[in-house]
């Protein structure tokens, strides 16, 4: 993301970071004031910036805020949210790292104006380089089910709320294009990706790590309606 080229996106990122920091502080203060026992917060787990380790990682694997192209303020805000929520003294704090949402009302759906679906239909979301960056998705209904489960189950800590099949961009993007009735995505070299989309997007497409959901299924008792994005893209976008 480049500030001069995308001022509205940059402004939106700043507001999102404030929600994760200042907003979290206000909500925690309100929860303490009303005597809440449990606090569940939304974190992020669609992909991870990490230069070492396996392609699919658990909640115990470290984030790498210095990874190439990583949006530093956003990562700092996520870390702040997770550390603050899971260290409250007056209750039980859980941070849920949701994967990329898809399904009705999200950015990936059959709606003609769905934010991410639109460029896929127009073939404006190419596979950069080898497309080896691993993403983790979750259907919006499964995300809601996990949130409900977290209200009563699980210990203090961080949980990856993603489906069973983290996958590289080169696998999931063509399937998504087909589900949306679009032509296959274009392929462009990494150097061109840097020029067209910037270093952060290029790193995401080529180096990102996926997330494991084993802890969430085990400790939250969470069951998925769409265990894989393959099934979800085919049946759950509408």
Rosetta blueprint (number, residue, H / E / L):
1 X L
2 X L
3 X L
4 X L
5 X L
6 X L
7 X H
8 X H
9 X H
10 X H
11 X H
12 X H
13 X H
14 X H
15 X H
16 X H
17 X H
18 X H
19 X H
20 X H
21 X H
22 X H
23 X H
24 X H
25 X H
26 X H
27 X H
28 X H
29 X H
30 X H
31 X H
32 X H
33 X H
34 X L
35 X L
36 X L
37 X L
38 X E
39 X E
40 X E
41 X E
42 X E
43 X E
44 X E
45 X L
46 X L
47 X L
48 X E
49 X L
50 X L
51 X L
52 X L
53 X L
54 X L
55 X L
56 X E
57 X E
58 X L
59 X L
60 X L
61 X L
62 X L
63 X L
64 X L
65 X L
66 X L
67 X L
68 X L
69 X L
70 X L
71 X L
72 X H
73 X H
74 X H
75 X H
76 X H
77 X H
78 X H
79 X H
80 X H
81 X H
82 X H
83 X H
84 X H
85 X H
86 X L
87 X L
88 X L
89 X L
90 X L
91 X L
92 X E
93 X E
94 X E
95 X E
96 X E
97 X E
98 X E
99 X L
100 X E
101 X E
102 X E
103 X L
104 X L
105 X L
106 X L
107 X L
108 X L
109 X L
110 X L
111 X L
112 X L
113 X L
114 X L
115 X H
116 X H
117 X H
118 X H
119 X H
120 X H
121 X H
122 X L
123 X L
124 X L
125 X L
126 X L
127 X E
128 X E
129 X L
130 X L
131 X L
132 X L
133 X L
134 X E
135 X E
136 X L
137 X E
138 X E
139 X E
140 X H
141 X H
142 X H
143 X H
144 X H
145 X H
146 X H
147 X H
148 X H
149 X H
150 X H
151 X L
152 X L
153 X L
154 X L
155 X L
156 X L
157 X E
158 X E
159 X E
160 X E
161 X E
162 X L
163 X L
164 X L
165 X L
166 X L
167 X E
168 X E
169 X H
170 X H
171 X H
172 X H
173 X H
174 X H
175 X H
176 X H
177 X H
178 X H
179 X H
180 X L
181 X L
182 X L
183 X L
184 X L
185 X L
186 X L
187 X E
188 X E
189 X L
190 X H
191 X H
192 X H
193 X H
194 X H
195 X H
196 X H
197 X H
198 X L
199 X H
200 X H
201 X H
202 X H
203 X H
204 X H
205 X H
206 X H
207 X H
208 X L
209 X E
210 X E
211 X E
212 X L
213 X L
214 X H
215 X H
216 X H
217 X H
218 X H
219 X H
220 X H
221 X L
222 X L
223 X L
224 X L
225 X L
226 X L
227 X L
228 X L
229 X H
230 X H
231 X H
232 X H
233 X H
234 X H
235 X H
236 X L
237 X L
238 X L
